[in-house]
Amino acid sequence: MARSRSVGAEIVSSYTGAPRLAVPGSHSALQLLRGARDEGVEAVLVATRRQYEAIYSRFEWLYSRAVLLESWSDFTEKRTLEKLRELNAVLVPHASLIEYVGADKLVGLELPILGNRYLLEIEASWDRKITLLASAGIETPRIYRSPGEATTPVIVKLPGAKGGRGYRAATPETLPRVLEELRQLGYSPEEVTVQELLIGVRLYVHYFASRVMDRVELISMDHRLESNIDGLSRLPPMLAAQLNLEPTFTVVANQPIVARESLLAKILDYGDRFAAAVEKETGHPMIGPFSLEGVVTDKLEYKVFEFSGRIVAGTNVYMGQPAPYGSLYWETPMYMGRRIARELRLAWERGLLEKIVT
Ligand code: AMP
């Protein structure tokens, strides 16, 4: 695919002063604001008045400007975007922003985005997501196109990034019933995705594709605590059997984790492969944070069931702390929020701003 100049590159080329990091409220906002402060980059908080009053007004030293909205629907208004462009804003997208504004609107947003905005469209579709991972040569779980195909336990996923909410686990025998129950809730069989349920250790790996350093950096890893599946494992087996509860996967919290070092060969290779596949598919390079989320099996295969083409909330566990891998590249302690601000600062200092936005 031929590369065209992105909206973001056009806009930053007209910025005269230093860029400011525009941080949307919620998700990883505090980490991003802290990262900007650690790098001496000015930050602009963009939040609703409610978010501001409940949370961000208590951390005012972390940002120099705030653009407050009555509701997130005001974000795409001409006057909001004009104000942000006047402030030389470069936006960091995250899952909450995508949920508030919608991927389709963000793809056309008249504001520079630190990241590959074209990936947002792919992220909105399970099919395109798994196809991208497979085209990168990354191992993925099996996808069952019809209930009759399923030969293993499965996880049934709903459309959109729901933090696991409403996902169901099933066996080949119970799958038709589960699909019928979801249909009654308004989800057609075409909308849901049925994946092989992977058993093993979950590793959610955080990477940073640097255009300034021309490399994909490994920053950190986390895994999640999910309700009720993590609670079920704490029940005595007899009680669990009596209760006969179906596992659910609502993401509640994150924990830091590191992998056995020999696994890094695969993990590092997957990061490079993913970035290359994104460039091939979208015609624009991978830029900034991304994450691969998967399970390492007892055969030490790393099967990736999901990716995020932007910062993930699991990086918050290292906010203000030296992340184990990310800090290896620098003299200073490094974590994702700070790494993003460093890229912005270095790109500005070296005249490379157009390279780190779309
Ligand atoms: P996701 O929305 O895809 O990130 O999934 C939410 C949670 O569901 C994950 O954190 C996992 O615990 C679980 N999960 C998703 N896909 C799979 C899978 N193929 N096998 C096992 N667990 C999964």
Boltz pocket constraint, residues with backbone or C-beta under 6 A from the ligand:
constraints:
  - pocket:
      binder: B
      contacts: [[A, 141], [A, 155], [A, 161], [A, 162], [A, 163], [A, 164], [A, 167], [A, 195], [A, 196], [A, 197], [A, 198], [A, 199], [A, 202], [A, 224], [A, 226], [A, 249], [A, 251], [A, 293], [A, 295], [A, 305], [A, 306]]
      max_distance: 6.0
